[in-house]
Amino acid sequence: MTQPLHQPSVPPAAYQPAAVNPTMAVSIRGLFKRYDQKIAVNGLSLDIPVGSFYGLVGPNGAGKTTTINMMTGMLKPDAGVVAILGLNVWQDVNAVKRLIGLMPQPDQIFSSLTGRQLLVYSGMLRGMPRAEVESRAKDLLQAFDLVEAADKAVSEYSSGMTKKICLATAMIHSPRILVLDEPFEAVDPVSSANIKDILSEYVSTGGTVIISSHVMSMVQRMCTHVAVINHGQVAAAGTVEQVAAGEDLDERFLQLVGGRHGAMHLDWLNGGTSPQQPADAQPAQPPRTPQGGAQA
Amino acid sequence: MSAPTSQPAAPKRSGTIATMVRLRWSLTMAALHKSVWQVVGYVLAAVMAVGIFIGVAAAAISFVYATAPYDSGFIDGLHATMVIGGSIGILFTMLMQLLLIGESSTMSAQKFSLFGIPDRTLVAGLYAAAFTGIPAICALLSLFAWSYVYSPMGVAALLAGILSAILTVALAMCFSKAVLSLAGQITRTNSGKNALYLIAMVVLIVSAQLPSIIMNTSTGDDGYTYNMGALMRGTTIAGWLPFGWTFELPFDAYFGNFGALLTRVALTIAFCALCYACSVWCIARERLQGEPQQSTKSEKTIGMFARVPDNAAGAISARTWTFLRRDPRQAISFILPVLFIVIFQLESHGEPMVVWQCLLWMGIMLLIGESNGLAYDGRAYAMEQIAGVRGKDDRWGRTRVYLMIFVVYYLLSAALTFALTGDWRTESGILQGTVCSVVGFGVSLIALGCAEFYSTILLYPVPSIEKPFSSPQGRAMAQGFFPFAYMLSSVLLAAPTWIAAIILAFTNWGLYWLLMPIALANGIGMLWLGVWLGGKMLDARGLKILQTLDDFASLQK
C-alpha cells in the first residue's frame, strides 16, 4: 500500500522505532543513516514477506544500496532496527549473515581464483564441509552454464558470467533469503534469462529474493512485491498490483518519485546549425558568394 | 534566414596544458579531503622535502667552507662521485617511479581518451603536471642548492651547475615517463606485467646498492685506498652516457671544454625530446591496439583448497596462498632477501657475519606487504564480511601461510649463506650460522605478529593487481611512512632477544647459542599476541576497514 513520506521528527538517538514483525523475512523499522550532511536513509520502515520476490526500486541516490547494506549487516545504521527471520541483525550479525546470501559485486570477489575455487572458498568461509561444498559447486556451475569456464580464472569471465558466479557464491550455503543489488546491470540477455530462471525456481522452493533494480519492466514481470524508495524513505510498498494502482508501473514510479522534468532547451546543442532549424533538418550549407547561388 | 552559428574554436595548446596542471593539483586537494591520513602523508612529504632542501644546502655550504680551495685530487673525486653517483641516481629515480610511485592512476593518458586532446598536447600536459609535483620541485631546488659546491671552481662552473640542475630534473622526469609508457606497451599481458615488475624491482635494489658495491670492490688490500685511475676511466665513460651528461657540465666548464659542454646540453635536450616522442608514440599505439588478449590458463582442481584444514581459516589460507602466487605486487618481497644475501656477500670482504646478519632482519622485510595485507585483498575482503567470518579465523588463516613460507625460506636462505660463506666447514661457523638463522626466524615471528595487527589499523592504498605500475592518489606518501610503524614495533618487541644479546656480549658471549630459545620464545609469544589482537581489531573494525578499502578502490580507478 502507498505510505506517505514523513520527515523524521526526532534525532536518531532518541528515536524509538515500532516493533518489528518476526514473521516477516525482513522487517525494518525506522532505519536511519547520515553521511556528513547528507541523509541517505531517512527513517525507512518496510516489511518483506517470506517467499516473496521483492523489488526495491528508486532513482539514483534514493538509498536502496545503503538500505540493503544496513539490512545485511554490511553497514551499521545510525538508528533503527532490522530483523531477518525474527533475528535482530545487529545483535548477532554473524548469525544473521549465515541465514542470508548477499550477492557480492564483481569487484568484491577474488577474480584470480577459478570459478570452482571461488565457490569452494565461499562455502568454506561459511563453515560448510569441503566435500559438500565441492558437490554443490558442481551443481551450481551446471545450473549457471559455467561448466566450461569452471577452471578458468574469474578475471577472464565476461560480465554476465561474472554476475552468475557472484550469484552462485551467494547461493552455495542454501540461504533462505537472497539479496541482490542490481543483479542484471551490464548483463547480456542470455545470462539475464538464465539468472531469472534460477531465481524463479529458488522462490518456488520457499526462498525469498530481494533485488534492487532500475529496470521497471523486469520488476513488473518477475517480482511479486515492490517498494519504491525515494529520498531515503519508502514512497510506496506492497504487491506489484497495489503499488501500480491500475497504471503502468513505470508511470506510477515516475509519479511517486517526482515525474519527468520538462526538457530544457539547449541552444548550443544543435551542432552549429541555426537554432531555428528543426532537429532533423539538413546541416546548413556554407554561405555562397552573392553571384553564386542559393542563400543560406 | 540567420547566418549559421560558427563552431567553437579548438582550445589553445597552452590552455590545455595549464588545465591539466590545475587538474593535477585539484585531484591532490580532493584526495586530502578524503582522509586525515592523506593530509598527514602530504604534510610529512612536504616537511621531508623542505628538510632535504635545507640538508642539501647546509651540506653544500659546509662542504665548500671545509674543503675549499679544491686541489686536483679532490676535484677528481668530486667529478667521479657526481657523474657515477648521479647516473645511478637517475636510474634509481626511474625505477622508483616505475615500481613504487608509478603512473598516476588518476592522471593517466587513458583517462583523457574521451576528450580528443591531440597526443602531443596530452603528453606535454602530463609531463607539465609531473614537473609541478613535490618530488620534482624538491629535486630542482636541492640541486640548485648543491650547485654551490662548484663555486670554488669558478663562475662558469657555478653557472653550469645551475644549468645542470634544471637539465638533470628534466632528463630524469622525461626518462621516467617514457619508461612508464613503454612498460605499459611491453607488458600487455598479466604474465608480462608480472615478469617486468619483478625484473625492475631486482634492478632497483641492485642499482641502490651499486655505489656501495663499486666502492667496496674498488678498494685496495688495506680496504681504504681507492684505485682512482680505474674510477676516472669509468667516470669518463659514464660522462658520455645519457645519465651522466648533465653531471659533467660543471666539470666541462671548469676544464674549459665548452665544446663538450654544448654537445652534452644538446644531447640532453635531444634525449628529452626523444622520451617525449616515445610517450606520444605509446599513447597512439595503445589507442590502436585495444584490450590485450589474456592467456587462458586453467587449473583443473581446486588446488590448495583441497589440502588445507576443512574450515574457514583453512579456506583463507588456501586463498592467501593462491593469491600470493599470482600477485606481482607482493612476489618481489620474496626475492629481495635472497638478493640482499648475494649483495652483502659481494661487499663482505670475507667477513661471514656481514652476510649472516641478513637473516636477522629479512623476516621484517618479507612482511612489509603483509603489514598492509588487507589493502592488497582490496574490496574482495567483502567476501569475508558477507560470510560473517570471525577475525581470528582470518588472522590465523593468513599466519599459517606465512609460517609455512618462513620455514622453507629460512632453510633455503641458511643453506645459501652457508654455501656462500663456507661456514659449513667449521664447527664455529655452523653454530654461528644456525644461531643467526634461528634468531632470524624468531624475529620473523615477531614481525608476523606485528603485521597481522598493523594490517587491521594502518592501511594505505596500493596499486590494483591488474595495474601494478599504477599509483593510486596518496599511495606514495603513505607507503613512505606507514610501514615504519610496523618495522619499529617489530624491533621494539624483539627487545627480550636483543637485550639478552647485549647481556651475553658483556658477560659470556660463549653462551650466545642461548639466543636461539630466547628468540623463539619471544617470537612465539609476540606472534600469538599480534594475531589475537589483530583478530579482535578485525571483529571490531571490519566494516570500517571495508569502507576504507572501498575508498582505496575509488582511488585506483
Interface residues (C-beta under 8 A of the other chain):
Chain A: T72 G73 M74 L75 K76 V93 N94 A95 V96 K97 R98 L102 P104 Q105 D107 Q108 I109 F110 S111 S112 L113 T114 R116 Q117 V120 Y121 S122 M124 L125 R126 G127 P129 R130 E134 D151 K152 A153 S155 E156 T169 A170 W268 N270 G272 T273 S274 P275 Q276 A284 P286 P287 Q295 A296
Chain B: M1 S2 A3 P4 T5 S6 Q7 Q294 T296 K297 S298 E299 K300 I302 G303 F305 A306 D310 N311 A312 G314 A315 I316 A318 R319 T322 F323 R326 D327 D377 G378 R379 A380 A382 M383 E384 Q385 I386 A387 G388 V389 R390 I465 E466 L543 L546 A553
